[in-house]
Amino acid sequence: MYFWAMRNFNIFKTGIQTVFVLGVIWIIFFFTTNAYNNLYNNNLNYIPFNSDIIIQVDVNQLLKGSIEGLLDTEDNEFIQLIKNIRGGIAEEKIGELGIAINTKTILFSISDEGNRFYGAVFNLTNQKSFQDYFSTIENTGIASSNDVGLIVLMPRTQSNKNTFAESLFIGNHASIDLKNTIDPIVVWTKSTTMEYNRLDIQLEKESIHFSGKLSKTLHTANNIKSLSPDGFHTTISNVPDCINDSIQGRFGDAIPNISGISFNYFGTELIEDPEFLVAPEGDFLVQFEKPIHLDSCIKQFQKEMFIDSVKGNKYYYGPKTYYSKQVSERLIYIGVHDYDSTHLKSQRSLLFISGDINNLTHINSRGFLKYLLEIIPIYKAAKQLTGSIKSFEVKLTAEDEKTIHVKGDIVFNKVRYASIEFIRFFLASEFFK
């Protein structure tokens, strides 16, 4: 799940931007315009067939929680962020979009003839307004009926962009489980030709909970070992093929396939003198499918210029010191702390993530680069978001031979509303620009 999220982050960046920007518009005009009457969610019947990933976002439910949070906490910083964009996209009247903001929005990803397309399906209040507005947006195909509109982002300029959008709109449609979709965000991912996995995401005042079931196509490593959780902890007992393929492409047979990884991450050190280096601060326990010799592994790293020098059980990456240990014939340890066997434990989960997520944005540096990072909006926003999170935990466990259970909880610090913090992130990071 972790690697899936990383790979698909950019896929839904544009779609997520659309949903949150529309949501921000709705907040700004909430007290100055009449909200549309709730419509039926007819767009749920127009999800393109063969969509790989489908996300249903109940914007009305998300923004309701945000408004309650604003009234409860008097978050002046968040209100100022909204005011700062009033001169831009927020000046567009909601009516000019033709979209029913207070219903469910569908985001989707679909492949066709070797290309990947991303789009959205909306309920409409005015078909003509929808067509007039979105037809002016470059590389965007549109199709619509009286009450439903579809947009699809094209990978390049195409003269027949609306033809493809029409084919998705009037063609066969996906059959997904819509029962009990009461949570503000529901995600479906394709598991087979006709079946989808489902993940339900629930937002409460100061927490986010998600749960779901996946078809079991993964196989776990036998007797996977993990480090005792510390810092930001992750243990993966099923490493995606793309990771092993990448390693094999770089190192060949010198390093066998990885069957499991466990690490505690504490941050990143930026080294600027005598040369620029990015050094992860963490402890890593790596389990392989076949026996491996640590010495040959270290030599391969030296050959690839990942290691400057070796002394006993220490090796040096620039001025940074790492410790190494051959734990068993298939298990090696590399980290910023000396190896301690008492910190090993057995792991049964396919994936387990927990700990201080603030370590993901922790940068240890005293140079000019740290100053530059601090003024980059996306980094500032990410650091603020992770700093507002009190605890983070995700677990994937095999429920039976065919099913994997997904469960996770994100708890925010007191007086930090989950919906506000995520909208604050998208506003402060300037995704919408």
ABEGO torsion letter per residue (X at the ends): XAAAAAAAAAAAAAAAAAAAAAAAAAAAAAAABBBBBBBBBAAAAABBBGBABBBBBBAAAAAAAAAAAAAAAGBAAAAAAAAAAAABAAABBAAAAGBBAABBBBBBBBBBGGBBBBBBBBBBABAAAAAAAAAABBGBBBBBBAABBBBBBBABBBAAAAAAAAAAAABBBBBBBABGBABABBBBBBABAABBBBBBBBBBAABBBBBEBBBBABBBBBGBBBBBBBEBBBBBABBBAAAAAAAAAAAEAABBBBABBBBBBAEBBBBAOABBBBBBBBBBBBBBABBBBAAAAAAAAAAAGABABBBEABBBBEABBBBBBBABAABBBBBABBBBAAABBBBABABBBBEBAAAAABBBBABAAAAAAAABAAAAAAAAAAAABABBBBBBBBABAABBBBBBBBBBBBGBBAAAAAAAAAAAAGAAX
